[in-house]
Amino acid sequence: MAKRKRAENKKKAQLNKLKWEVADELRLDDDLSQAGDELTVREAGKIGGNMVKKLVEKGKEALGEEEKE
């Protein structure tokens, strides 16, 4: 049970890091740090959409590496 909890916490931390990286790229990091949960739908959508794009790219890269092996 403890291993699962640690793994979940690690995943949450990685997603949070990705969120901040994307917000920084979109120059929304100031808004995210100041507004927190009170971002506009447009701002939150930009961040979330770009997070999904990056996760899909990473997944494709991982699949490509598996095919090479």
DOFIGU-395380 format. One line per 5 residues: number of its first residue (from 1); for each residue x, y, z negated of N, C-alpha, C, O. Coordinates in Angstrom, 1 decimal, always signed. Atoms other than C-alpha are relative to their C-alpha. Layout:
# DOFIGU-395380
NUM> X Y Z X Y Z X Y Z X Y Z; ...
***
This chain:
# DOFIGU-395380
1> +0.8 -1.2 +0.0 +0.0 +0.0 +0.0 +0.9 +1.3 +0.0 +0.6 +2.2 +0.7; -0.9 -1.1 +0.1 +2.8 +2.4 -0.9 +0.7 +0.3 +1.3 +0.9 +1.4 +1.7; -0.6 -0.2 -1.3 +4.5 +1.8 +2.4 -0.9 +0.6 +1.0 -0.5 +1.5 +1.8; +1.0 -0.6 -0.9 +1.4 +2.6 +4.3 -0.2 +1.5 -0.3 -0.2 +2.3 +0.7; +0.2 -1.4 +0.4 +1.0 +5.9 +2.4 +1.2 +0.8 +0.4 +1.0 +1.9 +0.9
6> -1.2 -0.7 -0.5 +4.6 +6.8 +3.1 +0.0 +0.2 +1.5 +0.4 +1.3 +2.0; +0.1 -0.1 -1.5 +4.1 +6.1 +6.8 -1.0 +1.0 +0.4 -0.7 +1.8 +1.4; +1.0 -1.0 -0.4 +1.0 +8.2 +6.9 +0.5 +1.4 -0.3 +0.3 +2.3 +0.5; -0.5 -1.3 +0.4 +2.7 +11.1 +5.1 +1.1 +0.4 +1.0 +1.2 +1.6 +1.4; -1.0 -0.3 -1.0 +5.6 +10.8 +7.6 -0.6 +0.5 +1.3 -0.1 +1.4 +1.9
11> +0.7 -0.3 -1.3 +3.2 +10.9 +10.6 -0.6 +1.4 -0.2 -0.5 +2.2 +0.8; +0.5 -1.4 +0.2 +1.5 +14.0 +9.1 +1.0 +1.0 +0.1 +0.8 +2.1 +0.6; -1.1 -0.9 +0.0 +4.8 +15.7 +8.6 +0.5 +0.2 +1.4 +0.8 +1.4 +1.8; -0.4 -0.1 -1.4 +5.8 +15.0 +12.2 -0.9 +0.8 +0.8 -0.5 +1.6 +1.6; +1.1 -0.7 -0.7 +2.5 +16.3 +13.5 +0.0 +1.5 -0.4 -0.1 +2.4 +0.4
16> +0.0 -1.4 +0.4 +2.8 +19.4 +11.4 +1.2 +0.7 +0.6 +1.1 +1.9 +0.9; -1.2 -0.6 -0.6 +6.4 +20.0 +12.7 -0.3 +0.3 +1.4 +0.1 +1.4 +1.9; +0.3 -0.2 -1.4 +5.1 +19.6 +16.2 -0.9 +1.2 +0.2 -0.8 +2.0 +1.1; +0.9 -1.2 +0.0 +2.3 +22.1 +15.5 +0.7 +1.3 -0.1 +0.5 +2.2 +0.7; -0.7 -1.2 +0.1 +4.7 +24.7 +14.4 +1.0 +0.3 +1.2 +1.1 +1.4 +1.5
21> -0.9 -0.2 -1.2 +7.1 +24.1 +17.4 -0.9 +0.5 +1.1 -0.5 +1.5 +1.8; +0.8 -0.4 -1.1 +4.2 +24.5 +19.8 -0.5 +1.5 -0.3 -0.5 +2.3 +0.6; +0.4 -1.3 +0.4 +2.9 +27.6 +17.9 +1.1 +1.0 +0.3 +0.9 +2.1 +0.7; -1.1 -0.9 -0.2 +6.4 +29.1 +18.1 +0.2 +0.2 +1.5 +0.5 +1.4 +1.9; -0.1 -0.1 -1.5 +6.6 +28.4 +21.9 -1.0 +0.9 +0.6 -0.8 +1.7 +1.5
26> +1.2 -0.8 -0.5 +3.2 +30.1 +22.4 +0.0 +1.4 -0.7 -0.9 +2.2 -0.5; -0.1 -1.3 +0.7 +4.3 +33.0 +20.1 -1.2 +0.2 -0.9 -1.7 +1.3 -1.1; +1.1 +0.0 +1.0 +1.4 +32.1 +17.7 +0.4 -0.3 -1.4 -0.4 -0.5 -2.2; -0.5 +0.4 +1.3 +3.6 +31.2 +14.8 -0.3 +1.0 -1.1 -0.6 +0.6 -2.2; +0.3 -1.0 +0.9 +3.0 +34.5 +13.1 -1.5 -0.1 -0.4 -1.9 +0.0 -1.6
31> +1.5 +0.1 +0.2 -0.8 +34.1 +13.5 -0.2 -1.2 -0.9 -1.1 -1.2 -1.8; +0.2 +1.3 +0.8 -0.5 +30.5 +12.1 +0.4 +0.2 -1.4 -0.3 -0.3 -2.3; -0.5 -0.1 +1.4 +1.5 +31.5 +9.1 -0.9 +1.0 -0.8 -1.1 +0.9 -2.0; +0.9 -1.0 +0.7 -0.8 +34.5 +8.3 -1.4 -0.4 -0.2 -2.0 -0.3 -1.2; +1.4 +0.3 +0.0 -4.2 +33.2 +9.2 -0.3 -1.4 -0.6 -1.3 -1.7 -1.2
36> +0.2 +1.4 +0.5 -3.7 +29.5 +8.4 -1.2 -0.6 +0.6 -1.2 -0.9 +1.8; +1.2 +0.7 -0.5 -7.1 +27.9 +8.6 -1.0 +0.9 +0.7 -2.0 +0.5 +1.2; +1.0 -1.0 -0.6 -8.7 +31.1 +10.0 +0.5 +0.4 +1.4 +0.2 +1.5 +1.8; -0.4 -0.3 -1.4 -7.2 +30.9 +13.5 -1.3 +0.1 +0.8 -2.3 -0.5 +0.5; +1.1 +0.0 -0.9 -9.5 +31.8 +16.3 -0.1 -1.4 +0.7 +0.9 -2.1 +0.8
41> +0.2 +1.2 -0.7 -10.9 +28.9 +18.3 +1.0 -0.1 +1.2 +1.6 -1.1 +1.5; -0.8 -0.1 -1.2 -8.9 +30.1 +21.3 +1.5 -0.4 -0.4 +2.2 -1.1 +0.2; -1.3 +0.2 +0.5 -5.6 +30.1 +19.3 +0.2 -1.5 -0.4 +1.2 -2.1 +0.0; -0.1 +1.4 +0.4 -6.2 +26.7 +17.7 -0.1 -0.9 +1.2 +0.6 -2.0 +1.2; +0.1 +0.8 -1.2 -7.2 +25.3 +21.1 +1.3 +0.0 +0.8 +1.7 -1.1 +1.3
46> -1.3 -0.1 -0.7 -4.0 +26.5 +22.7 +1.1 -0.9 -0.7 +1.8 -1.7 +0.0; -1.0 +0.8 +0.8 -1.9 +24.9 +19.9 -0.3 -1.5 +0.2 +0.6 -2.3 +0.5; +0.4 +1.4 -0.1 -3.9 +21.6 +19.9 +0.2 -0.5 +1.4 +0.7 -1.7 +1.5; -0.2 +0.5 -1.4 -3.9 +21.3 +23.7 +1.4 -0.2 +0.4 +1.7 -1.2 +1.0; -1.4 +0.2 -0.3 -0.2 +21.8 +24.0 +0.6 -1.1 -0.8 +1.6 -1.8 -0.4
51> -0.5 +1.2 +0.8 +0.4 +19.3 +21.2 -0.3 -1.3 +0.7 +0.5 -2.2 +0.8; +0.5 +1.3 -0.7 -1.6 +16.7 +23.1 +0.9 -0.2 +1.2 +1.3 -1.3 +1.5; -0.8 +0.1 -1.2 +0.4 +17.5 +26.3 +1.4 -0.6 -0.4 +1.9 -1.5 +0.3; -1.3 +0.4 +0.4 +3.7 +17.0 +24.4 -0.1 -1.5 -0.4 +0.9 -2.3 -0.1; +0.1 +1.4 +0.4 +2.5 +13.7 +22.8 -0.2 -0.9 +1.2 +0.4 -2.0 +1.2
56> +0.2 +0.8 -1.2 +1.4 +12.4 +26.2 +1.3 -0.2 +0.7 +1.7 -1.3 +1.2; -1.3 +0.0 -0.7 +4.8 +13.3 +27.7 +0.9 -1.0 -0.8 +1.6 -1.8 -0.2; -0.9 +0.9 +0.8 +6.6 +11.5 +24.8 -0.5 -1.5 +0.2 +0.4 -2.4 +0.2; +0.5 +1.4 -0.2 +4.3 +8.4 +25.3 +0.5 -0.5 +1.3 +0.9 -1.7 +1.5; -0.4 +0.4 -1.3 +5.1 +8.3 +29.0 +1.5 -0.3 +0.0 +2.0 -1.3 +0.6
61> -1.4 +0.2 +0.0 +8.8 +8.6 +28.3 +0.3 -1.3 -0.7 +1.2 -2.1 -0.3; -0.2 +1.3 +0.7 +8.6 +5.7 +25.8 -0.4 -1.2 +0.8 +0.3 -2.2 +0.8; +0.3 +1.1 -0.9 +6.8 +3.6 +28.3 +1.0 -0.2 +1.1 +1.3 -1.4 +1.5; -1.1 +0.1 -1.0 +9.4 +4.4 +30.9 +1.2 -0.7 -0.5 +1.8 -1.5 +0.2; -1.1 +0.7 +0.6 +12.1 +3.3 +28.6 -0.2 -1.5 -0.2 +0.7 -2.3 -0.1
66> +0.3 +1.4 +0.2 +10.3 +0.0 +27.8 +0.1 -0.7 +1.3 +0.5 -1.9 +1.4; +0.0 +0.6 -1.3 +10.0 -0.7 +31.5 +1.4 -0.3 +0.5 +1.7 -1.3 +1.2; -1.4 +0.2 -0.4 +13.8 -0.3 +32.0 +0.6 -1.1 -0.7 +1.6 -1.7 -0.2; -0.6 +1.1 +0.8 +14.5 -2.9 +29.3 -0.4 -1.3 +0.5 +0.1 -2.3 +0.0
***
